[in-house]
Amino acid sequence: GRTIRYPDPDIKVNDTIKFNISQGKILKFAKFEVGNLAMITGGFNNGRVGVIDRREKHPGGYDIVHLKDANGHAFATRISNVFVLGTGTTSMVGLPPNRGLRLSIEEEKKLQEKRNK
C-alpha cells in the first residue's frame, strides 16, 4: 500500500481505485455498492466474479455480501473477501479466461469428457 496525497473525498473504505504509479494520480475509482462488479479474494468462493446483490450488516460480527454471477448463481462471503472490479457490469481490469464463473459438477464432467475425446 501507499499513502495517496489529496484523494477524492468521494472515495471511502472498501472502494477500489485505478492508480497511475508514474504520475502518482488516481485515474478511476469504483464504489463498493449494490450493482457493481466484484471478485472474491478469499474463502470457499475464491476467484468467483459477480455483481453485488446486497450487503448484510451484523453489528459485532462480520458483514456479509451477497453476489450473483453471470450464470445466475448466488453466493455470499465476508466483506473482507470482496474486491470491487468496476461499476455496473463493466470491469476496470481484464478478467480470467473463465470470467470468474464456477461450473457445477455436471458441467465440469461434460467439459472434461469433451477435452478427452
Backbone torsions as a table, in degrees:
resi	resn	phi	psi	omega
1	GLY	NA	166.7	177.9
2	ARG	-148.5	158.7	176.5
3	THR	-89.3	127.7	-179.5
4	ILE	-102.0	122.6	-179.5
5	ARG	-78.1	133.9	177.4
6	TYR	54.9	58.1	177.3
7	PRO	-70.7	162.5	177.8
8	ASP	-62.5	133.2	-179.0
9	PRO	-66.8	-14.5	178.0
10	ASP	-78.2	-14.5	-178.5
11	ILE	-81.0	125.0	-178.3
12	LYS	-121.4	-178.9	177.7
13	VAL	-61.1	141.0	-179.8
14	ASN	76.5	-2.6	173.1
15	ASP	-76.9	160.2	-179.3
16	THR	-117.2	139.5	178.0
17	ILE	-118.8	152.1	169.8
18	LYS	-107.0	120.2	-167.4
19	PHE	-118.3	132.5	174.5
20	ASN	-92.1	110.3	-174.7
21	ILE	-68.0	-40.0	-176.5
22	SER	-66.2	-37.6	179.1
23	GLN	-90.8	-20.4	-178.3
24	GLY	72.2	32.5	-177.2
25	LYS	-126.4	153.0	176.3
26	ILE	-82.4	124.4	178.7
27	LEU	-86.0	-48.8	-178.5
28	LYS	-145.3	164.8	169.9
29	PHE	-148.2	152.2	179.3
30	ALA	-122.3	129.4	-178.5
31	LYS	-78.0	149.0	173.3
32	PHE	-85.4	92.7	-179.5
33	GLU	-150.5	164.5	-178.7
34	VAL	-59.6	135.6	178.3
35	GLY	98.2	-7.3	179.7
36	ASN	-95.3	152.1	-178.9
37	LEU	-76.8	136.7	-178.4
38	ALA	-144.0	156.5	176.2
39	MET	-118.2	145.8	178.1
40	ILE	-90.7	130.3	-175.1
41	THR	-110.3	4.2	179.2
42	GLY	-164.9	165.8	178.8
43	GLY	85.4	-167.9	-176.3
44	PHE	-63.5	-33.6	-177.1
45	ASN	-91.9	20.1	-177.5
46	ASN	-52.1	127.9	177.5
47	GLY	93.3	-9.2	179.9
48	ARG	-78.1	148.6	179.8
49	VAL	-121.1	137.3	178.6
50	GLY	-161.8	175.8	178.2
51	VAL	-96.6	134.4	-179.4
52	ILE	-65.9	122.4	-177.4
53	ASP	-93.8	-47.9	177.0
54	ARG	-163.7	166.5	180.0
55	ARG	-127.9	126.7	176.8
56	GLU	-100.4	125.2	177.8
57	LYS	-97.0	128.7	179.3
58	HIS	-122.3	97.8	-179.7
59	PRO	-58.7	129.8	-179.8
60	GLY	82.0	0.0	179.6
61	GLY	-135.0	-161.3	-179.5
62	TYR	-89.8	133.5	172.8
63	ASP	-73.7	139.9	-177.7
64	ILE	-111.1	135.3	178.0
65	VAL	-113.7	129.4	178.1
66	HIS	-101.9	132.4	-179.1
67	LEU	-127.5	162.5	176.0
68	LYS	-134.5	128.2	-178.1
69	ASP	-85.6	180.0	-175.6
70	ALA	-66.1	-23.2	177.5
71	ASN	-84.9	-3.9	179.4
72	GLY	91.5	4.5	178.5
73	HIS	-80.5	131.8	-179.6
74	ALA	-96.9	145.3	176.6
75	PHE	-151.7	162.9	-176.8
76	ALA	-138.4	154.3	178.4
77	THR	-157.6	172.5	176.6
78	ARG	-69.6	152.1	-178.0
79	ILE	-62.6	-29.3	-179.5
80	SER	-69.7	-15.1	179.9
81	ASN	-94.8	2.1	-174.3
82	VAL	-105.1	132.3	178.8
83	PHE	-127.2	116.2	-177.5
84	VAL	-72.1	131.2	-178.4
85	LEU	-100.0	-26.0	-177.8
86	GLY	179.2	175.6	179.8
87	THR	-88.5	143.3	-177.0
88	GLY	61.7	-136.3	179.3
89	THR	-103.6	8.7	178.7
90	THR	-98.1	136.3	-177.3
91	SER	-96.5	145.2	175.3
92	MET	-80.5	-14.9	-179.1
93	VAL	-130.2	167.5	177.8
94	GLY	-71.5	149.0	178.6
95	LEU	-104.2	159.5	177.8
96	PRO	-63.7	164.7	-176.5
97	PRO	-56.0	-34.8	-180.0
98	ASN	-84.8	5.6	178.3
99	ARG	58.5	21.7	176.8
100	GLY	76.6	20.6	-180.0
101	LEU	-95.7	138.2	175.4
102	ARG	-100.0	128.5	178.6
103	LEU	-84.3	151.9	174.9
104	SER	-74.2	169.8	-179.0
105	ILE	-60.6	-41.5	-179.9
106	GLU	-65.5	-41.4	179.1
107	GLU	-65.0	-40.1	177.4
108	GLU	-63.6	-41.3	-179.8
109	LYS	-63.9	-44.3	178.3
110	LYS	-62.6	-41.5	179.1
111	LEU	-64.6	-41.4	179.0
112	GLN	-64.3	-42.7	178.7
113	GLU	-63.6	-39.6	179.7
114	LYS	-64.3	-39.2	179.3
115	ARG	-68.5	-34.8	-176.2
116	ASN	-77.6	-12.8	-178.9
117	LYS	-75.9	NA	NA
